[in-house]
Amino acid sequence: MAACTAVLSAGMLSAQTANQSSAQSPYYGSVTTVQPTDGVKPLTLDEAIAMGIEHNLAMVEARLQEQSAKAQTLERLQPLLPTVTAQADSGAHQINLAALGFGNDVLKKIAPLFPDLNFSTISTVVKVNVTDAMVNYSQTLFSLPTIDRYRSAKASEQAAYFSKQSSRGLVVLTVGDAYLQALALGAQVDNARALLEADQVLLNQTVAEHQAGTAANLDELRARVQFQTQEQAVISAEVNFKKAKIALNREIGLPAEQEIQLTDTTPYADLATMNINEAKEIAYRSRQDYQGLQAQLRAAQLQRKAAKWERLPTLDFQGNYGVTGVTSGLYHGTFAAQGSLNLPLFQEAKFRGDSGVASANLTSLTQQLAALREQINQQLRDSILDVQSATELVRVAQSNVELARKELEQTTDRFQAGVDDNLPVVQAQATLASAETNLVNTTSQHNQAKLGLARNLGIVDTQYATFVHGN
């Protein structure tokens, strides 16, 4: 029974610490910028979460996406702002006056008007060096499609902000789960070592009694097998604990070789009962993914309006001011100022295509929002049930540990008194090991269930300590 318990325990621990890759999810990766330090680095849950928010790969990507959305908003704003450019040109020009309508026939007709000029000497091909410099100004004074596209970009920027905040909550959940799991595995190491010490005492006592002739050789063999089986359990628990700390380092941006010490303990605190209506009210108000999807829906509505306004006229203004003249000669100021009213008469394929794309996107987001409301409802109900069941499991596990300890004490007393052999003691130790493992696991599940509820409520990044510690 002891060997079976150890094997099952080791298998369960290995499954808990299965390596996750950032290729599967960015929440299991980080941007490692912290240099390793000598010695062991103490690490609290709060410190781990703060480092995760700063270095976790998913948060880095979310911040970059928010920056990209802000940049796209500026791009949408530019058509509504004045565009001012400056230019200067200088070059040699050869002009064919005849091609412009000033051929010899025209010169002969105007020659009588200027009797003092000899038009026969005038060439119709003129070479001149011209230099000009000017400042150009243009602006869209009124365009409903452009205005609504800018407003849509602002809504998309807000959606990117909520997406970043949603990623922040998931980072807190992921790092918190990893920290609590590592704590649970550390507790498994302590329990395994404590049982190993008890097995060592039992083995020493059995060997002494066998040598004294008061115990059978079978008792010594049984005690030795139990001791060596527990040694294997200790080795397995230590390896799993080290792997869990390496995985935690990966999520919060610490180098894999950095030794850390988890300074918090595995907490247990009851959570106040919350009904589903209260939970939904909090979630619809606080869930960042829900708010982000609402912002995306507003952006899609504005895009749909912009597609509708494409048939309306737009009002633009263009102008320039500068100087123009023959190079190294006299320069004269020049300017132009004009307004234009542009009315699209026929671009039916473009209008219908833009409208169709915008309508399809709007319908898709509307359905996604309705589906997310139902998903939130399901997630909250599941989380509440998870917390309730985990609470009951912890209470049962605590009772089992107390009963297993009493059983071990009584069987040990009977063995030491010579009433019975050491088989009941070995069985009681296996029972206690299983009960303690179950208590550690259920306590960790209880804390993870509470963090999951906080995440589904949308408040895990601000109130995780309250849910874990019960403060």
N, C-alpha and C positions, 0 to 999 in steps of 0.2 A: 504493500500500500504506500509506503514512504517513497519508494522509487517511482511509482506511478504518479504520485502527487508532484514530485520534483520535475518529472518530464513534462506533465501537463502545465505546470507553472512556468517552466522555461519556454515552452512553446507559446504560451499566451503572451509572455513578455516579449518574445521575438516578434510576434505579430504586432504588438503595440508599437514597437520601435522600427517598423519597416521604413526604410529610407525613402524619403520623398524627394523628388527632383524639381528644380525650377522649370524644367522642360514640361512637366505636368501642370504646374501652377506657379506663377511668379511669387505667391505668398510663401513658398518654401525656399526662396532664394533671397539674396541680399547683395548690396554693393558694399564689399568689404573695404573699408577705408581706415579702420582702427588697427594700429600696429599691436602685435602681441607683446605682452609684458612678462617680466620674470615673476615667478611665483604664481599663486592662486588668486584669481580676481573674485572678490565677493560680489554677488549679484542678487538683488531683490527682484520680486515680481514687477514692481513699479519701474525699476531701472531697465529690466528686460523689455518691457512694453515700450518705454520711451526710446530705447535704441532701435526697436523694431519699427516704430513710426518714422524714425529718421533714416534708417538704412535699408529697410525691407524693399525688395525689388518691385513689388506691386505698388508701394507708395511712391517710389521714384518714378515709375511709369505713369501713375495717376497725376503727379505734379506736372510732368512733361505734357500730358494730354491737356491739362488745364491751361498751361502756357500756350499751347498750340491753338486752343479755342479762343483765347484772348487775342492772339495774333490774327486769327481769321476775322474776329470782330472789327479790328482796325482796318483790315482790307475792305470789309463791307462799308465802313464809314467813309473811306477816302472819296468815293464818287460824290458824296454830299458836301465835301469840303472844297475850298478853292484849290486849284492846281496852278502853281506859279512856276514858270521855267524861264531861264535866260539863255540866249543864244547869240553868237557873234560869228559872222562870216566875212571872209575876204578872199577874192579870187579874180582871175582874169576871165573876161567874157568876150566872146566874138558873136556879134548879132547880125543876122541877115535881115536888113530892113525890108527888102523886097518880099521876103516870106511873111513879113508882118503887114504887108499892104502898102509899103512906101517904096514902090519901084520907080523906074525912070519915068513912066507915064504920069504918075502922080506928081513927081517933081516938076515936070514940064508944065503941068496945069497950074501949079502954085508959083512958078518962076516969075510971071508978070507982077505978082504982088510984091516981089522983092527985086526991083531992077538993079540994085547995087550988088547983088550976089550973083556969083557965077555958079550955077547949079551943075554945070557939066563937070566941075571938079569934085563934086560930092560923090563919094563912094557909097554904094548900098550895103557894103559890109563894114561894120564898125567894130573896133576893138577897144575895150575899156576895162579898167581895173576898178572894181567896186568893193567897198567895205560897208557893212551894216552891223548894227547891234541893237537888240531889242529884248524886252521883257514881255512874256506872254502870260495871259490870265484866262482861265476857263473855270466854269462852275456849273453844275446842274442845279438850277434854281428850284425846280419842282419835278419830282418823279415818284409817284406812289409805289411802284415796284421796288425801287431802290431803297425807299424808306422802310418798307416792310421787310425787305431782305436784311437790312441792318438790325431791325428789331428782332428778327428771327435769330441772327447771329448772337445777339445779347442773351436771348433765351437759351441758346446752345451753350454759351459760356457759363450760364448758371447751372445747366445740366452737368457740365464738366466739373464744376465745383462740388455738386452733390455726389457725383461719381467718385471724386477724390475722398470725400468724407465717408462714403460707403466703404471704399477700400481701407480707410483708416480703421473703421470698425472691424473689418475682416482681419486686418493685421493684428489688432488687439486680441481678437478671438483666437487666431492661429498661434500667436506667441504665448498667450495665456494658457491655451491647451498644452502647448509643448512644455512650458514651465511646470504646470501641474503634473503632467505625465512624468517628467523627469523627477519631480518630488516623489511621486508614487514609486518609481523604480528605485530611488534612493532609500525609501522606507523598506522596500523589499530586500535591499542589501542588508539593512540593519536587522531586519527580522531573521534573515538567513544566517547572519553571523551569530546572533543570539542563540538560535537553535543549534548552531555548530558548537558553541561553547557548552551548551547543555549536553549535547551528544558526546563531547569530549569527557565531561565529568562522568557520564554514564558508562562510557567505554573504560575509563580508568578504574571505576569501581567494579565493573564486571570482570576486568582482567585480574584485579586483586582478589576477588572472591573465587575466581577459577583457580588461581594459583594456591589459594588457601584450601581448595577442595570443597567449598560451599556452594559453587555454581557450576553448571554443566558447560562443556566446551561449546555447545550450541548457543548458549547465552552470549558468550564472548564473540562468536562469529556473527551473530545477529547484531550485536552492538557495533561491531567493526563495519559491517555493511551499511548500517544506518549512518555511521559517522562519515564514511566515504561518499555515500549518496548525498549527504548534506554538503560536503565539500564541493561536489559538482553543482549543487544548487547555488552555493555562494559564488562560484566562478561565473556561472551563467548570469546571475543577477548583477554582478559587477560589470560584466561586459555590456549588458543591456543598458545599465545606467550610464556608462561612458558614451555609448552610441547616442543615447537621448540627449546628453549634454552637447555632443558634437552637432546634432541636428538643431538644437536650440541656438548654438553659435551661428550656424548657417542662416538662420532666420532673422537674427538681430544684427548681423554685420561684424561679428567677432571672428577672427581667424580660427580655423578648425583646431589648431594646436594650442589655443589659449585654454589653460586650465581655469575652470570656474567653480565656485562654491555657492550652492543655492542656500541663501541665508534665511529664506522664509520656510515655514513648516507647512505641512499639508493641513489646511484649515477645514473645519467643519462648522457650519452655521446654518440654522434653519432659515428659510426664506418665507416671508409673509405670503399668505395665500392671495392669489390674484385671479379674479374671474375673467372670462374671455372678453366681456364687453369693455372692461377697464383696459385690458391688454390691447385690444384693437384700437381704442381711442388713442392710446399712447403711440402705438405703431404708426397709425396713419398720420400722426403729427410729427413723429421723430424719424421714421425710416428714411434714410438718405436716398436709397434706390427708388423708393416710391416718389419722393419729391423730385428726383432727377428725371424720372419718366414723365412726370407732370410737366416739367420744364421742356423736355423734348417734344411733348404734345403741343405746348404753346408755340414752340419753334415751327412745328409742322403746320399748325394753323396759319401762322404768319406767312410761311412759304406758299401755302395755298392761296392766300389773299394776294400775295405778290404776283402769282401766276395769273390771277384774275385781272389785276390792274395793268397787265402788259398791253392791253388793247387801248389804254388811255394815252393821250399825248403827254409829252415831256417838254419842259421849258429849260433851255440852256442859254448860257452867255459866254461869249469869247471876245477877247480883246488883246491888243498889244500896243506897246509904245516903245519907240527907239529912234535911232538916227541912221540915215543912209546917205551915202555920197561917194564921189570918185575918190579913190585912195589918194591920200596926201592933198586932197582938195577941200572944197567946202562940204560940210555935212548939214543936213537939214532934218529936223524932227519929223517923224512919221508916227501915225497911230491908226488904230482900227478898233471899233467897238460895235458889236452886233449881238442881237438876241435871236434865238431860233426856237420855233415851235415845231416839234417833230411829231407827226401823227402817223402811226403805222397803219397802212391801208390793207395790206394782205401779207400776213405771215402765219397762215392758218395752221400749217403743220407744226411750227414751233409752239404756237399758243396752245394747241390741243395736247402736244407732247408734254410741255411743262405742267399743264393742268393735270394730266393723267398721272404723271409721276408724283406730284404733290398730293393728289387725292389718295393714291395707293399708300403712300407713306403715312398719311394722316390716319387712314383706316387701320393700318397695321399697328400704329402706336396706340390707338384707342382700344384695340383688342388686347394688346399687351398690358395696358393699364388695368383693364377689367380682370385679366388673368392674374396679374400681380396681387390685386386685392384678394382674390380667392386663395392665392398661394400664401399670402400673409396670414389669412384666417387659418389655413391648415397648419402652417408652421407654428403659430402661437398655440394652437390646441395641442399639437404634438409636444412642444416644449413644456407646456404646463403639465402634461401627463408624464413627461420624462422626469421633471423635477419631483413630482409627487411620488412616482415609483422609486426613484433613486433615494429619496428621503426614507421611505419604508425599508429599502434594501440595506441602507446604512444602519438603521436601528436593529434590524435582524442580525446583520453581520457583527455589530457590537456585542449583542447578546451571545452570539455563537463563540466569539473570542473569550468572553468571560467563562462560559461553560467549558470550553476546551481547556482553559487554564486550570480550572478546578479539577477537571478530569485528570490532567497531567499531574497535578499535585497529589491527588489521591493514589493514582497508580504508582507514582514514584515512592510514596510513603509505604505502600504495600510491598514494593520490591525491596526497599531498604530494610524493611522489617522481616524479610524472608518469607512472607506469606505467599508471594507469587513470583514468577520469573519476569524477565524484562520484556517479553513480547507485548503485554499491554502498555508498557511505557513507550515502546517504539511506535505502537499504533496511536497512542495519545499525542505523541510529538508530531506525527504526520497530520493528525486532526487539527492540532493547534497551528501548524504551518499553513494548512489549507485555509483555516479560519482567518488568520492574520493576512494572508494574501488576498482573500476575498474582501476583508475590511478595507485594505488599502485601495483595491480596485474600485469598490463601490463608493468610497469617499471621493476618489478621483472622478468617477463618473458623475457623482452628485455635483461637484464643482463645475465640471464641463457642461452639465445640463443647465446649471444656472447661468453660465456664460453664454450658452446657446440661447437661452430665453432672453437675456439682455441684448444679444445681437439681433434677435427677431423683433425685439421692441425698438431697436434703433438707438439704444443708449449705452451700448457696451463700452464705447470709447470714453465715456464720461463717468459711468457709474459701475465699472467692473469691480472696483474694490468693495463697494457696498454689497454686490451680489456674492462675491467670494467670501469676504470676511464677515458680512452681516452687520457692519457698522452703520 
